Amino acid sequence: MNRSTVPDNTVECMLESLIRMLGKSNQRVDELSKRIGQLELIILSQAKNKNA
């Protein structure tokens, strides 16, 4: 008697899809972090130029 109502290949496909989504999300977070770092450097540079 098989208690599972979802075929194994469907669960595997769903898991693979979740892993891909997580990878894309992590990539976006990394890209956003880089942009924030760049903006911080620009703001600091402009602040130094105004004080000079």
C-alpha positions in Angstrom: 0.0 0.0 0.0 1.5 3.3 -1.2 0.5 6.2 1.1 2.1 8.8 -1.2 -0.4 10.4 -3.6 2.2 12.4 -5.4 4.5 10.6 -7.8 8.2 10.6 -6.9 9.2 12.4 -10.1 6.8 15.2 -9.4 8.3 15.8 -5.9 11.7 15.6 -7.4 10.8 18.2 -10.1 9.3 20.5 -7.4 12.4 20.2 -5.3 14.6 21.0 -8.2 12.5 24.0 -9.0 12.7 25.3 -5.4 16.5 24.9 -5.5 16.7 26.9 -8.8 14.4 29.6 -7.3 16.6 29.8 -4.2 19.7 30.1 -6.3 18.3 33.0 -8.3 17.1 34.7 -5.1 20.6 34.4 -3.6 22.1 35.8 -6.8 19.8 38.8 -6.7 20.7 39.5 -3.0 24.4 39.4 -3.9 23.8 41.8 -6.8 21.8 44.1 -4.6 24.6 44.0 -1.9 27.2 45.0 -4.5 25.0 47.9 -5.7 24.5 49.1 -2.1 28.3 49.0 -1.6 28.8 51.0 -4.7 26.3 53.6 -3.6 27.9 53.9 -0.2 31.3 54.5 -1.8 29.8 57.2 -4.1 28.0 58.9 -1.2 31.2 58.9 0.9 33.2 60.2 -2.0 30.8 63.0 -2.6 30.7 63.9 1.1 34.5 64.2 1.1 34.5 66.3 -2.0 32.0 68.8 -0.4 34.1 69.1 2.7 37.3 69.6 0.8 
